[in-house]
Amino acid sequence: MDADRYLLYFDYSALALLFVLLIHFYMKRNIKTRQNTIFSYIVISTYIATVFDILSVYFIRNNEAAGFSIAVLFTNLFLIAFHSIPVFLLYYIMVTTGSFEKNIRLSRIKLYLPYIVAVFLIVMSTATGWIYSIKGEYYYNGSLHFTLYFITLLYGGLIIYEIFRYRKTFKSVQLISLLIFIVMAIVASAIQILRSDIIVMQFFVSLSILVLYIGIENPEGFEDKKLSVFNYNAFRQLVMMSIDKDNHLHIIMIRLNDFRFINNVLGLRNGDELLRQISDFLNHIGRKRFVACRISGVQFALVQKYPVKQGSDAILEETLDKIKERFRSPFLVNDMSVSISTNVYKLSYPEDVNSIEDIFATTDFLINEIKAENFDELMLGKMRENQVIQIMKEALDNNRFEVYYQLIFDHEKKRFISAEALVRLFDDNIGFISPEEFVPLAERNGMIIAIGDFVLNEVCKFIKDHDLRSKGIEYIEVNLSALQCMQREWHEKLLNIVDSYGIPHDMFNFEITESVDVISEEILKDSMNKLIQSGFSFSLDDYGTGFSNSSYITTFPYEIVKIDKKLVWDAVENEKAMILLKNTINMLKEMKLKMVAEGVEDKETEELLVSLGCNQFQGYLHARPLPVKQVLKKLDESF
């Protein structure tokens, strides 16, 4: 091809477009993420490739005057720079979707191997002419020139595959931007193949990059629309970057109290001016070590910039003091002195929270739930929740849950006849964690199923390793959570676990609380009947608490009803509660149901229950919850 026939007007336009884009990209306030860093590589490599494209054509045209080697040099540089664009684009997509981190070794092979082949062929063309050759003022395609097209198509296919596979990762506007990018690249390639004298590829790539910038990378997507701070999207990006780099992270959260009152009294315009002054102050105080973000209407956050440097704890405390000091003084808003109270709190990773999920759960909780008057109390409570959840995760991973047993005494047989398995959790730092605290958290986070499996396995080991029947124990009670009962084939799972230990089914009694109304009655009843047919039995736990409903007893095939300790305790001191307890026991006796009274802690209570017709007791009078060794010792002493 005669170099004089090349039309470079599109390249000149591409240079102008890319130059403006680069200025806008670097002039706008932005947060530095790996994603937008790679995007900058795409823009810069396209800009460099365009410059080298223009220079290569110029030096081919002036080959005799400039020298053959310079023409070859710029042609090589153009081809190498141009073919780096799809590499960076694939890298950009993989980082955006998160697929790069899933298999880093394979991701690097996909990214670099085809490009290394392309660079090798380009460089070797100087001697071999495989890709191209320059003779006089003419540029000729070599015998392996099609290889570069093939490599480009390969990257294009990988890009399309990544976008399609992780399409749910993108918002609709982002998918549209990527689709436009692909279509424009195809159109440019077709034009370039049909009219090689019209150099349009760089211009179309530049337009495509502009579309990406507007649809995905526009820094305005991270800016608060009213104030000079970043928004919640930027906050999430900053947190994720720090956690990905395994850094320590400090976040200062500032909540403005009673701001609605200020808007009502001073007006929205003055309220906005106050917000602007507050955001300017936060930007100023955190400009060196923190990034200021507005994460809700009246809540701001200062996120420490990474990497965390030496002395960061001192800087954190200093910044906290300055913020608190500033809000002790009023702000001057249009000649009005306005005071506003705040709650200021710090959140540190990994000291206060152990995962990125905990950080976002805490901040989302603050945004949606907190009222000014109980900020500190709720914040401490949420941090405690995060801490306990992390402890539970580690306990499941390292088998650090424990199973205790509380023996149940039969007054007529004068011995212990069963025991209830109770899960316990201890932590080296915070000590004993009550089941009343961690079980509801485990249910909300779905960990209760794994905990239930652990308990059942431990009970199976306990029964298998010790001859409990010889010690008078007829069965062990195991609690089932509502979430376990919500699983459709949960009865099969229980059967499989028990059968794997070869234990008789009648050694198990499963306790279900009155909260079973949160699940499907049909699923529960069907599963219970299948287990009963296999030899298991069931207890209704905590009967008499809250809004007790006798329909639980009549609807489901319970064999035992456990009377809640509160009803027992109330009956000792309250005449009406005594009537309720007496009628409950009479009702259960007439229904031919066994019963166990919980919370029996003294002889008087036991004698009262015996007089009413209840003869099985669970409580501190006869036995506290004990670990396995102490349970066995107590059984040996009493049997």
ZAMARGU-4260 file (C-alpha; in steps of 0.2 Angstrom, whole numbers, plus 5000, padded with zeros to 4 digits):
<rodrens>
0) 5000/5000/5000 | 5006/5017/4995 | 5009/5027/5011 | 5003/5043/5002 | 4986/5036/5000
5) 4983/5035/5019 | 4970/5047/5026 | 4975/5053/5043 | 4961/5065/5047 | 4952/5052/5058
10) 4969/5050/5068 | 4970/5068/5071 | 4952/5068/5077 | 4955/5054/5088 | 4970/5063/5096
15) 4960/5078/5100 | 4946/5068/5107 | 4958/5057/5118 | 4967/5073/5124 | 4951/5081/5130
20) 4945/5065/5138 | 4962/5063/5147 | 4961/5081/5154 | 4943/5078/5160 | 4948/5062/5168
25) 4963/5068/5178 | 4955/5086/5182 | 4939/5079/5190 | 4940/5073/5208 | 4940/5054/5208
30) 4944/5040/5219 | 4959/5029/5213 | 4953/5012/5210 | 4961/4998/5201 | 4947/4999/5189
35) 4949/5017/5184 | 4968/5015/5184 | 4966/5001/5171 | 4954/5013/5161 | 4968/5026/5161
40) 4979/5013/5153 | 4966/5010/5140 | 4965/5029/5136 | 4984/5031/5136 | 4988/5016/5126
45) 4976/5022/5113 | 4983/5039/5113 | 5001/5033/5111 | 4995/5021/5097 | 4987/5035/5088
50) 5003/5046/5089 | 5014/5031/5083 | 5001/5028/5069 | 5003/5046/5063 | 5022/5045/5065
55) 5024/5028/5056 | 5014/5035/5041 | 5025/5051/5041 | 5041/5041/5041 | 5036/5028/5028
60) 5031/5043/5017 | 5048/5051/5020 | 5058/5034/5021 | 5073/5040/5011 | 5075/5056/5020
65) 5072/5050/5038 | 5079/5033/5036 | 5072/5015/5035 | 5075/5010/5053 | 5065/5025/5060
70) 5050/5020/5049 | 5051/5002/5056 | 5053/5008/5074 | 5037/5018/5074 | 5028/5005/5064
75) 5033/4992/5077 | 5028/5004/5092 | 5011/5008/5084 | 5007/4989/5082 | 5013/4985/5099
80) 5004/4999/5107 | 4988/4996/5097 | 4987/4978/5101 | 4989/4982/5120 | 4972/4990/5119
85) 4961/4974/5119 | 4973/4967/5133 | 4969/4982/5145 | 4951/4981/5140 | 4949/4962/5144
90) 4959/4966/5161 | 4947/4980/5164 | 4931/4969/5162 | 4939/4955/5172 | 4943/4967/5187
95) 4925/4975/5185 | 4916/4958/5186 | 4928/4951/5199 | 4933/4936/5189 | 4951/4941/5189
100) 4953/4937/5207 | 4945/4920/5206 | 4959/4912/5196 | 4974/4924/5195 | 4985/4912/5186
105) 4973/4907/5173 | 4968/4926/5171 | 4986/4931/5168 | 4988/4917/5155 | 4972/4924/5146
110) 4978/4941/5147 | 4996/4940/5142 | 5000/4925/5132 | 4991/4930/5115 | 4999/4947/5117
115) 5017/4940/5120 | 5014/4930/5104 | 5009/4946/5094 | 5023/4956/5101 | 5036/4943/5096
120) 5029/4942/5078 | 5029/4961/5076 | 5047/4962/5082 | 5053/4948/5072 | 5045/4956/5056
125) 5060/4968/5055 | 5070/4953/5049 | 5057/4940/5043 | 5043/4951/5036 | 5030/4939/5044
130) 5018/4953/5049 | 5023/4967/5037 | 5037/4974/5027 | 5042/4992/5021 | 5050/4994/5004
135) 5053/5012/4998 | 5037/5022/5002 | 5026/5006/5002 | 5019/4996/5017 | 5015/4977/5013
140) 5006/4964/5024 | 5016/4949/5028 | 5012/4931/5027 | 5007/4930/5045 | 4998/4947/5046
145) 4981/4938/5048 | 4988/4932/5065 | 4986/4949/5072 | 4968/4949/5067 | 4965/4932/5075
150) 4973/4938/5091 | 4962/4953/5091 | 4947/4942/5088 | 4952/4931/5102 | 4953/4945/5114
155) 4936/4951/5108 | 4928/4934/5111 | 4935/4933/5128 | 4928/4951/5132 | 4911/4946/5125
160) 4911/4930/5135 | 4916/4939/5151 | 4902/4952/5149 | 4889/4939/5145 | 4895/4927/5159
165) 4894/4941/5172 | 4881/4952/5164 | 4871/4953/5181 | 4887/4962/5188 | 4883/4977/5177
170) 4869/4990/5177 | 4859/4992/5162 | 4868/5008/5157 | 4885/4999/5158 | 4879/4985/5148
175) 4873/4996/5134 | 4890/5006/5135 | 4899/4989/5133 | 4887/4984/5119 | 4890/5000/5109
180) 4909/4998/5112 | 4909/4981/5104 | 4897/4986/5089 | 4909/5001/5085 | 4924/4990/5086
185) 4916/4978/5073 | 4911/4992/5062 | 4928/5000/5063 | 4936/4983/5059 | 4925/4980/5044
190) 4929/4998/5037 | 4947/4995/5039 | 4947/4979/5030 | 4937/4985/5016 | 4946/5002/5014
195) 4963/5000/5021 | 4968/5018/5015 | 4956/5026/5027 | 4963/5024/5045 | 4947/5025/5055
200) 4952/5012/5069 | 4959/5024/5081 | 4945/5036/5079 | 4932/5022/5082 | 4941/5015/5097
205) 4942/5033/5104 | 4923/5035/5102 | 4921/5018/5111 | 4932/5023/5125 | 4921/5039/5127
210) 4906/5029/5128 | 4914/5018/5142 | 4919/5033/5151 | 4902/5041/5151 | 4893/5024/5155
215) 4905/5016/5168 | 4920/5027/5172 | 4913/5044/5174 | 4920/5051/5190 | 4903/5061/5193
220) 4896/5044/5197 | 4906/5045/5213 | 4902/5063/5218 | 4888/5069/5229 | 4877/5080/5218
225) 4875/5094/5230 | 4891/5094/5241 | 4910/5094/5238 | 4912/5076/5245 | 4910/5059/5237
230) 4895/5049/5238 | 4890/5031/5245 | 4896/5023/5229 | 4913/5030/5232 | 4912/5025/5250
235) 4909/5007/5245 | 4924/5007/5233 | 4936/5015/5245 | 4932/5001/5258 | 4933/4987/5245
240) 4950/4993/5239 | 4957/4994/5257 | 4950/4976/5261 | 4957/4969/5245 | 4974/4975/5249
245) 4973/4967/5266 | 4975/4984/5275 | 4970/4990/5291 | 4956/5003/5289 | 4949/5017/5300
250) 4932/5025/5296 | 4925/5040/5306 | 4906/5041/5305 | 4898/5058/5308 | 4879/5059/5311
255) 4870/5075/5311 | 4856/5076/5324 | 4839/5084/5322 | 4843/5091/5305 | 4824/5090/5300
260) 4821/5103/5314 | 4835/5114/5306 | 4827/5113/5289 | 4810/5117/5296 | 4816/5132/5306
265) 4829/5139/5294 | 4822/5133/5278 | 4830/5121/5265 | 4841/5134/5257 | 4850/5138/5274
270) 4850/5119/5278 | 4859/5116/5262 | 4872/5129/5266 | 4875/5122/5283 | 4878/5105/5274
275) 4890/5113/5262 | 4900/5121/5276 | 4901/5104/5286 | 4906/5095/5270 | 4920/5108/5267
280) 4926/5106/5285 | 4927/5087/5283 | 4936/5089/5266 | 4948/5101/5274 | 4952/5091/5290
285) 4953/5074/5281 | 4962/5080/5265 | 4979/5072/5269 | 4974/5055/5276 | 4955/5053/5274
290) 4942/5054/5260 | 4926/5063/5265 | 4910/5054/5259 | 4891/5058/5262 | 4883/5041/5264
295) 4866/5047/5268 | 4856/5063/5270 | 4863/5067/5287 | 4877/5055/5289 | 4895/5057/5283
300) 4910/5046/5284 | 4929/5049/5283 | 4938/5034/5276 | 4957/5033/5279 | 4967/5033/5263
305) 4977/5017/5260 | 4990/5012/5263 | 4988/5015/5281 | 5005/5023/5287 | 5014/5023/5303
310) 5006/5033/5317 | 4989/5031/5309 | 4981/5028/5326 | 4987/5045/5333 | 4981/5054/5317
315) 4964/5045/5319 | 4962/5051/5337 | 4968/5068/5333 | 4955/5069/5319 | 4941/5063/5330
320) 4946/5077/5343 | 4946/5090/5330 | 4929/5085/5323 | 4921/5085/5340 | 4929/5101/5345
325) 4922/5109/5329 | 4904/5104/5332 | 4905/5112/5349 | 4905/5129/5341 | 4891/5135/5330
330) 4892/5137/5311 | 4888/5155/5304 | 4874/5153/5290 | 4869/5169/5282 | 4873/5179/5298
335) 4864/5166/5309 | 4873/5156/5322 | 4868/5138/5320 | 4873/5124/5332 | 4870/5106/5328
340) 4874/5091/5339 | 4882/5076/5331 | 4887/5058/5335 | 4904/5054/5330 | 4910/5036/5330
345) 4925/5026/5323 | 4925/5009/5315 | 4941/5000/5313 | 4946/4985/5302 | 4950/4971/5308
350) 4949/4977/5326 | 4930/4981/5327 | 4924/4972/5311 | 4931/4957/5303 | 4925/4957/5285
355) 4919/4969/5272 | 4901/4962/5274 | 4902/4968/5292 | 4907/4985/5287 | 4893/4988/5275
360) 4880/4979/5287 | 4885/4992/5300 | 4884/5007/5290 | 4868/5002/5282 | 4861/4999/5299
365) 4866/5016/5304 | 4858/5024/5289 | 4842/5015/5291 | 4839/5012/5310 | 4848/5024/5321
370) 4839/5038/5330 | 4850/5052/5338 | 4846/5048/5356 | 4852/5030/5356 | 4866/5031/5343
375) 4880/5026/5355 | 4870/5012/5362 | 4864/5005/5345 | 4882/5007/5338 | 4890/4997/5352
380) 4876/4984/5350 | 4879/4982/5331 | 4898/4981/5333 | 4895/4967/5346 | 4884/4958/5334
385) 4897/4959/5321 | 4910/4952/5333 | 4899/4938/5339 | 4895/4933/5320 | 4913/4933/5317
390) 4917/4922/5332 | 4903/4910/5326 | 4911/4909/5309 | 4928/4904/5317 | 4919/4892/5329
395) 4911/4883/5315 | 4927/4882/5305 | 4938/4876/5320 | 4925/4866/5329 | 4925/4878/5344
400) 4906/4876/5348 | 4903/4865/5363 | 4888/4854/5368 | 4883/4854/5386 | 4869/4843/5393
405) 4856/4847/5406 | 4849/4831/5414 | 4830/4829/5416 | 4824/4820/5433 | 4809/4809/5435
410) 4801/4810/5452 | 4793/4793/5451 | 4808/4784/5445 | 4819/4794/5456 | 4833/4795/5443
415) 4838/4805/5428 | 4829/4798/5412 | 4835/4810/5399 | 4845/4826/5395 | 4844/4841/5384
420) 4858/4845/5372 | 4863/4863/5373 | 4875/4872/5362 | 4888/4883/5371 | 4900/4896/5364
425) 4916/4903/5373 | 4928/4915/5366 | 4945/4918/5373 | 4943/4937/5372 | 4925/4940/5378
430) 4921/4924/5387 | 4905/4915/5388 | 4892/4920/5374 | 4874/4916/5379 | 4864/4906/5367
435) 4850/4919/5369 | 4862/4931/5360 | 4871/4920/5347 | 4856/4909/5342 | 4845/4923/5335
440) 4860/4930/5326 | 4864/4913/5319 | 4846/4911/5313 | 4846/4928/5304 | 4863/4924/5296
445) 4859/4906/5291 | 4872/4898/5302 | 4860/4890/5313 | 4859/4875/5300 | 4877/4872/5302
450) 4877/4874/5321 | 4862/4862/5321 | 4871/4849/5311 | 4886/4851/5323 | 4876/4848/5338
455) 4867/4833/5331 | 4884/4825/5326 | 4891/4828/5344 | 4875/4820/5352 | 4878/4805/5341
460) 4896/4804/5346 | 4890/4805/5365 | 4877/4792/5363 | 4889/4780/5353 | 4904/4782/5364
465) 4894/4779/5381 | 4882/4766/5386 | 4869/4779/5391 | 4855/4766/5393 | 4864/4757/5407
470) 4865/4774/5416 | 4846/4776/5415 | 4845/4788/5400 | 4831/4784/5389 | 4834/4797/5376
475) 4843/4814/5372 | 4833/4829/5367 | 4840/4840/5353 | 4833/4857/5348 | 4828/4860/5331
480) 4827/4879/5325 | 4813/4885/5314 | 4825/4888/5300 | 4830/4870/5300 | 4812/4865/5299
485) 4810/4876/5284 | 4821/4865/5273 | 4810/4853/5263 | 4820/4837/5265 | 4827/4841/5283
490) 4820/4824/5290 | 4831/4815/5277 | 4846/4824/5283 | 4843/4820/5301 | 4840/4802/5297
495) 4856/4801/5287 | 4866/4809/5301 | 4859/4797/5314 | 4861/4782/5303 | 4879/4786/5299
500) 4882/4782/5318 | 4871/4767/5319 | 4861/4773/5334 | 4843/4767/5338 | 4831/4781/5333
505) 4822/4780/5349 | 4837/4788/5358 | 4832/4805/5350 | 4819/4817/5354 | 4818/4833/5344
510) 4812/4849/5352 | 4803/4862/5342 | 4797/4879/5350 | 4781/4887/5348 | 4788/4898/5334
515) 4785/4884/5322 | 4771/4895/5315 | 4784/4904/5304 | 4786/4889/5293 | 4774/4879/5282
520) 4763/4868/5293 | 4761/4855/5279 | 4780/4853/5278 | 4783/4852/5296 | 4769/4839/5300
525) 4774/4828/5285 | 4792/4828/5290 | 4788/4825/5309 | 4777/4810/5304 | 4790/4802/5293
530) 4803/4803/5308 | 4790/4797/5320 | 4787/4782/5309 | 4806/4779/5309 | 4806/4779/5328
535) 4810/4797/5333 | 4799/4807/5345 | 4796/4826/5347 | 4793/4838/5361 | 4785/4855/5360
540) 4797/4867/5369 | 4793/4882/5380 | 4775/4879/5381 | 4766/4893/5390 | 4777/4908/5384
545) 4771/4923/5374 | 4754/4919/5366 | 4753/4900/5370 | 4741/4891/5357 | 4734/4874/5361
550) 4732/4871/5342 | 4751/4867/5342 | 4747/4852/5353 | 4732/4847/5343 | 4740/4850/5326
555) 4757/4842/5327 | 4761/4824/5333 | 4771/4829/5349 | 4774/4816/5362 | 4781/4828/5376
560) 4776/4845/5381 | 4789/4856/5390 | 4781/4869/5402 | 4791/4885/5401 | 4800/4890/5417
565) 4792/4907/5417 | 4774/4899/5419 | 4782/4888/5433 | 4790/4903/5442 | 4774/4914/5440
570) 4763/4901/5447 | 4773/4901/5463 | 4769/4919/5467 | 4753/4923/5457 | 4736/4915/5460
575) 4730/4917/5442 | 4746/4910/5435 | 4744/4895/5447 | 4726/4892/5440 | 4734/4893/5422
580) 4748/4880/5427 | 4735/4869/5436 | 4724/4869/5421 | 4738/4866/5409 | 4744/4851/5418
585) 4727/4844/5419 | 4724/4847/5400 | 4740/4838/5395 | 4736/4823/5407 | 4719/4821/5399
590) 4727/4822/5382 | 4739/4808/5387 | 4754/4818/5384 | 4770/4817/5394 | 4776/4833/5402
595) 4792/4841/5408 | 4792/4856/5419 | 4807/4868/5416 | 4815/4880/5428 | 4814/4869/5444
600) 4826/4877/5455 | 4820/4873/5473 | 4812/4859/5483 | 4796/4869/5485 | 4793/4871/5467
605) 4796/4852/5464 | 4783/4848/5477 | 4771/4860/5470 | 4772/4852/5453 | 4771/4834/5460
610) 4755/4839/5469 | 4748/4846/5452 | 4752/4829/5443 | 4769/4834/5434 | 4783/4822/5439
615) 4797/4826/5427 | 4808/4841/5430 | 4822/4851/5422 | 4832/4864/5432 | 4846/4869/5443
620) 4838/4859/5458 | 4844/4842/5450 | 4857/4847/5437 | 4864/4862/5429 | 4870/4861/5410
625) 4886/4852/5411 | 4900/4846/5399 | 4901/4828/5394 | 4913/4822/5408 | 4903/4830/5422
630) 4887/4823/5415 | 4894/4805/5415 | 4901/4808/5433 | 4884/4814/5439 | 4875/4799/5431
635) 4887/4787/5439 | 4884/4795/5456 | 4865/4795/5455 | 4861/4779/5446
</rodrens>
